[in-house]
Amino acid sequence: MNRTQKQSRFAIACLKAVAGFVVVILAFLIGYIFITGLPNISWHFLTSPAKAFNAGGGIGIQLFNSFYLLVLAMLISLPIALGAAIYLNVYAKDNWFTSMIKTSIEILSSLPSVVVGLFGFLLFVVQFNYGFSIISGALTLTIFNLPLLTRNIEDSLSNVPDDQRQGGLGLGLSKYETIIHIVVPASLPGIISGIILCSGRVFGEAAALIYTAGQSAPALNFADWNPFNIDSPLSPLRPAETLAVHIWKINSEGIMPDLTQVSSGSAAVLVLAILIFNLSARFIGRKVFERMTSVK
């Protein structure tokens, strides 16, 4: 064995050791959260409202708010991200302006969420006078999620071979028809995976929502689904404390009698939901790819 081979094996061993160390840390953290939190989870805990000064409260409203904000944010950001990704991948010319847009997207995708939250507070809460509300939080999450989602979709579109694009044009399809009927369907597995991964990122967000969606969860009338009524679960103008914000808030205040149990159970639910998002992204993306390509 020569010197180069020894160096290569040593480098590979170091990389494996670092990777194993990271996996051990993640496994310890996730295991600790589940061991301490799962025993506190019950149907009553998942469906009952929180109690600030009494023990026995749950996370029902906070859990609903988290999913509702996620749905609204994705409904707003997905069409914009898809259109932007198609423009950058297909129609944009390779010049300084396109390069500047892509660089801006990279910079925005790495912004701290607290900075995005403060921007959303100044723009939506103060300037647009939406107040601490679901619509303010959803619009802020759109700004937070849009750069990463656009980049994921653009990468998926870029992975489609040019032969498929040229084949569509050769059959007489216009560029628009080629995108709609060939490029987007072929990149659908990657797009779906990116959407689900971005959904998990949004679901666990807290800093951006503290300044926009608020830190309170008023009682909701689940018999009233009229979005124009302020006590309706679907009202976009009511404040909405999410699960991640709830964990931060109760630990900051420290006044809840069963703080440890509620905090541990909430953290376990949050981590479990994010794990489901990530695992389902791989599973659904693989199934869509197998269905579209007949490859197993």
WOZI-V520558 format. One record per backbone hydrogen bond with DSSP energy under -1.0 kcal/mol. NH is the residue of the N-H (numbers start at 1). CO is the residue of the C=O. E is the energy in kcal/mol with one decimal. If there is no record, write none. Layout:
<<NH & CO & E> <NH & CO & E>>
This chain:
<<6 & 2 & -1.8> <7 & 3 & -2.3> <8 & 4 & -2.3> <9 & 5 & -2.6> <10 & 6 & -2.4> <11 & 7 & -2.4> <12 & 8 & -2.4> <13 & 9 & -2.4> <14 & 10 & -2.1> <15 & 11 & -2.3> <16 & 12 & -2.4> <17 & 13 & -2.2> <18 & 14 & -2.5> <19 & 15 & -2.7> <20 & 16 & -2.7> <21 & 17 & -2.3> <22 & 18 & -2.3> <23 & 19 & -2.3> <24 & 20 & -2.3> <25 & 21 & -2.1> <26 & 22 & -2.6> <27 & 23 & -2.8> <28 & 24 & -2.3> <29 & 25 & -2.5> <30 & 26 & -2.8> <31 & 27 & -2.5> <32 & 28 & -2.6> <33 & 29 & -2.4> <34 & 30 & -2.4> <35 & 31 & -2.8> <36 & 32 & -2.2> <37 & 33 & -1.9> <38 & 34 & -2.3> <40 & 37 & -1.4> <41 & 38 & -1.6> <46 & 42 & -2.0> <47 & 43 & -1.3> <48 & 44 & -2.3> <58 & 49 & -1.9> <59 & 45 & -2.8> <60 & 48 & -2.8> <63 & 59 & -2.7> <64 & 60 & -2.1> <65 & 61 & -2.7> <66 & 62 & -2.0> <67 & 63 & -1.8> <68 & 64 & -2.6> <69 & 65 & -2.7> <70 & 66 & -1.9> <71 & 67 & -2.4> <72 & 68 & -2.3> <73 & 69 & -2.6> <74 & 70 & -2.3> <75 & 71 & -2.3> <76 & 72 & -1.7> <77 & 73 & -2.6> <78 & 74 & -2.3> <81 & 77 & -2.9> <82 & 78 & -2.7> <83 & 79 & -2.3> <84 & 80 & -2.6> <85 & 81 & -2.6> <86 & 82 & -2.3> <87 & 83 & -2.2> <88 & 84 & -2.5> <89 & 85 & -2.2> <90 & 86 & -2.4> <92 & 87 & -3.2> <95 & 93 & -1.8> <99 & 95 & -2.1> <100 & 96 & -2.2> <101 & 97 & -2.1> <102 & 98 & -2.4> <103 & 99 & -2.2> <104 & 100 & -2.4> <105 & 101 & -2.2> <106 & 102 & -2.0> <107 & 103 & -2.3> <108 & 104 & -2.8> <109 & 105 & -2.1> <111 & 108 & -1.2> <116 & 112 & -1.6> <117 & 113 & -2.4> <118 & 114 & -2.2> <119 & 115 & -2.1> <120 & 116 & -2.6> <121 & 117 & -2.3> <122 & 118 & -2.3> <123 & 119 & -2.4> <124 & 120 & -2.2> <125 & 120 & -1.4> <126 & 121 & -2.0> <127 & 122 & -1.8> <128 & 123 & -2.3> <130 & 124 & -2.5> <131 & 125 & -1.1> <133 & 131 & -1.1> <133 & 212 & -1.3> <134 & 238 & -1.4> <135 & 236 & -2.6> <137 & 133 & -2.0> <138 & 134 & -3.0> <139 & 135 & -2.3> <140 & 136 & -1.9> <141 & 137 & -2.6> <142 & 138 & -1.7> <143 & 139 & -1.8> <144 & 140 & -2.2> <145 & 141 & -2.5> <146 & 142 & -2.6> <149 & 145 & -2.3> <150 & 146 & -2.7> <151 & 147 & -2.2> <152 & 148 & -2.3> <153 & 149 & -2.4> <154 & 150 & -2.5> <155 & 151 & -2.2> <156 & 152 & -1.9> <157 & 153 & -2.3> <158 & 154 & -2.2> <159 & 155 & -1.1> <160 & 157 & -1.2> <165 & 161 & -1.0> <166 & 162 & -3.1> <167 & 163 & -2.2> <168 & 164 & -1.9> <169 & 165 & -2.1> <170 & 166 & -2.3> <171 & 167 & -1.3> <172 & 169 & -1.3> <173 & 168 & -2.0> <178 & 174 & -2.5> <179 & 175 & -1.9> <180 & 176 & -2.4> <181 & 177 & -2.7> <182 & 178 & -1.7> <183 & 178 & -2.3> <184 & 179 & -2.8> <186 & 182 & -2.0> <187 & 183 & -1.7> <191 & 187 & -2.2> <192 & 188 & -2.9> <193 & 189 & -2.2> <194 & 190 & -2.4> <195 & 191 & -2.4> <196 & 192 & -2.4> <197 & 193 & -2.4> <198 & 194 & -2.4> <199 & 195 & -1.9> <200 & 196 & -2.0> <201 & 197 & -1.7> <202 & 198 & -2.3> <203 & 199 & -2.7> <204 & 200 & -1.4> <205 & 202 & -1.6> <210 & 206 & -1.5> <213 & 209 & -1.1> <214 & 209 & -1.3> <221 & 231 & -2.7> <224 & 221 & -1.9> <229 & 226 & -1.9> <232 & 229 & -1.7> <235 & 232 & -1.5> <240 & 213 & -2.6> <246 & 242 & -2.3> <247 & 243 & -2.0> <248 & 244 & -1.8> <249 & 245 & -2.7> <250 & 246 & -2.5> <251 & 247 & -1.4> <252 & 248 & -1.6> <253 & 249 & -2.7> <254 & 250 & -2.2> <259 & 256 & -1.3> <262 & 258 & -2.4> <263 & 259 & -2.9> <264 & 260 & -2.4> <265 & 261 & -2.5> <266 & 262 & -2.6> <267 & 263 & -2.3> <268 & 264 & -2.1> <269 & 265 & -2.1> <270 & 266 & -2.4> <271 & 267 & -2.7> <272 & 268 & -2.4> <273 & 269 & -2.3> <274 & 270 & -2.1> <275 & 271 & -2.5> <276 & 272 & -2.2> <277 & 273 & -2.2> <278 & 274 & -2.3> <279 & 275 & -2.8> <280 & 276 & -2.6> <281 & 277 & -1.7> <282 & 278 & -1.5> <283 & 279 & -2.3> <284 & 280 & -3.1> <285 & 281 & -2.0> <286 & 282 & -2.0> <287 & 283 & -2.3> <288 & 284 & -2.8> <289 & 285 & -2.0> <290 & 286 & -2.5> <291 & 287 & -2.4> <292 & 288 & -2.2> <293 & 289 & -2.0> <294 & 290 & -1.8>>
